[in-house]
Amino acid sequence: MSDTEIVETGAGAARITWHPADAPRLVLAVGHGAGGGIEARDLRALAGALPPLGVSVALVEQPWRVAGKKLAPAPKTLDTGWRDLWPAVAQRGLPVVAGGRSAGARVACRTAAELGAAGVLALSFPLHPPGKPEKSRAPELLGAGAPTLVVQGGNDPFGKPAEFPAPDAFPEGSYELVEVPFADHGFAVPKRAGLTQQEALDVITGAVGAWLCALTL
C-alpha cells in the first residue's frame, strides 16, 4: 500500500508517495530526473523491493512535475524544493538516505551534507552531457560528504562506469559503483543483451538493498 502527501516548498508544491515498511529502520527518499517522474522503471522496482527489507521508500515529485510543466527548472530551484521537503521525509525519526535518478541524483549529492543524509543513492548519475566528457560533474558526486552508491548503466551516454573517477578520490572515503550491464540511462536493456529487463532491475534492487542493509546508522 502507498499513500501520498503534498508538501509546500519555496519552489511550489511537491508530492511524496510513500511505500512504507512494516518495521522500518530507515527511509530512502528518492527523486526523479529531468525527463520523467516517479514512474521510472528503477524507482518503481525499488519501491516494491525495499519495504520488505525494512526500508520505507518516499518517491518524491519535484514541484515543476506536480505543476504539470514539461521542463525542469534550474538546479538552484530543484535544490530549494528538495531542501524544503526534507523535513517531511525526516519527520518519522528515522535515518534518511537521499537518492535520485539522473538530475535527481545531482540534487541528492549537492544537498546531502547540509541536510544530514545518512547516505546517497545516485541512480544513472549524469557524469557529463552526452558526447561532452570534458564537462564533468564529478565534483558534485565526490563532494556528497556521505556514504554513496552509484548504480550506472553499462551503456549510459551520460557516463559509462569506466569514465567515473577512482573511488579513492572521494574526500570522505570511497563511493561504491555498481554496473548494470548493457543498460542505458533509463536502465533499459536491448533484446540482444545477455540479460532480460527484469534481470537488469534485479541487479539494481539487489545492489541497493544490500548496500542499504550494510549502512552503519
N, C-alpha and C positions, 0 to 999 in steps of 0.2 A: 504494500500500500504506500502511496505517496500523498503528500499534501503540499500546498503552495502558500506562500505569503508574499505580500508586496512590501517593499522597504523603500521609503523615501530617501533619496540621496541628493547631493548637490548637483548631480547631473540628470536628475529626474527619477522616476520610479523604477526600481529594479524588482525582479521577481526571483524568488528562491523556490525550487521544487525539492522537497525533502524526500529522501528514501532512507528511513530510519532503521537502525539495527535494534534488535530486541534488547540487547545488553551492550550498548556502545562503549568503546574505550577511547575513541577519537572521532573527529569529524573531518571528512575530506570535502572542502569547498572548492568546486571546480567550475571555471568559466569557459565560455565558448570562444571561437575565433571570430575574425572579421568577416568571414564569408558564410557563416551559418550559425545555428543556435545549438541548444542542448539536445537536439535530435541527432547529433553526430554519432556515428556508429560506436566510437570508442567510449563516449560519455554514457550512452545507453548501456553498453556492456558493463562498465564499471558500476553503474547504479544498480544493476542486477546482481553482480558477483560479490560486491564488498560487504553489504549488510550482514550476510551470514558469518562474516569474519569479524564482526564487532565494529565495523566502520560505518557510521552514518554518512550518507552522501548528500551533499547540498549542491544541486545543479543551479548555477547562478546565471541569470539572463541580465545582461547589461541594459541600462535604461534605453539606449538607442534601439535595441532589439525589441524591448517591450513596447516602445512607441511606434513600432512598425516601420522604422526607417531602414533603408537598404544599405546605407554606407556607414561604417563605423566612424566615430569622431576621432580627434587627435589623441595620442597616448595620454596626455595630461588629463583629459576628460575621462578616459577609461579608468585611470588610476583613482580619480576622485570618486567615481561610482563604487569602485571596489573597496576603497578605504571606508566609505560611509556605510556600506552594508556589512562590513566586517563584524560589528557588534552583534548583529543578528545571528551570525553563524557561530559566534563565540559565547552566546548567552547561556548555552546549556552547560557551561562549566567544564567542558572537555577540551583537550588539546586540539588545535585545528591545523591541518595541513592545507596550505594554499596550493591550488592547482589550476591548470588551464590548458587548453589546446591552442596552438599557434599564437595569435595575438594575446589570447588569454594567459598563455604561459609566460609571455613577456611581462604582463601586468603582475602576475604572481611573483616573478623574480624581482621586479623593481620595488615591490612593497613589502616583501616577506619580513625583512629585518625590522622595519619600523612597526609592523603590526604584531610582531612576536610569534610568527608562524612556527609551528613545530617542525615543519619540513616544506619542501616544494616539489610538486609533481609537474614536470614540463612535458606535455604531450605534443609531438610534432613541433618542437621549438624552431621558429623561423630564424635560423642562424644568419641567413643573408637573403636578400631578394634573389629570385631565380636568375641565374646567369651573372650574378654580381658578387662573387665571393669576397671581393675587396671591401665590401660594405658590411663588415662583420658586426653582429650583435652579441658576440661572445662576452663582452664586459657585463651585460645585463645578467647573463646566466652565471658567470663566475662571481658576481657580486651579490648573489642572493643572500648569503650570510646564514644559511640553514642547510641541513642535510637535503640533498637534491637528487631526484631521479629523473633522467631524461629517457623518454621512450620515443624512438625515431624510426621511421620507415627506411628501409634499405635503399629505396629509390626516391627519396624525398627531394624535390628540386630546390627546396628552401634550405637544404643542408643534409648531405648524406652523413651517416655516422662517422666515416673516416675523416671528415672535414672538421670535426669538433676538436677543440684544444685538448691537450693532455690533461687528464683529471687532476694531476698534482699542481696544475696552475690555479686551482681553486684556493682562494686565500684562507678559507676556514677549514680546509681539509680536502676531501675528494668527493666529486659527484660520481654517480653511477650512470651508465648508459646502457640501455637495452635496445637491440636492433630487432625490428620486425621485418624479416626477410621479404624482399620483393615489394614491400608496401610503399604507396605514395604518401603525399601529405595528409590525405584523409584516411590512411591505413587501408585503402583498397588494394587488393592484390589481383594481378591479371590471371586469367584462366590457365595460362601456361606455367604459372608459378608452381613451386614444389610443395605448396600447402594451400588449403582451402581458406575461404574468407573466415569461416568460423575458427579454424586453427590459428589464423593470424590474430583474431580477437582473444583467443585463449592465451596467446603469448603475452598480450597486454595485461589482461586481468590477472594472470598468474604472477607476472613480474611485479605488478603494482601491489597485489595482495601480499606477496612475500615481503616486499620492501616495507610496507606499512606495518606489518606484524613484527618486523625486526627493529622498528624505530625505538630508540630509548627515549621515553617520555618522562 
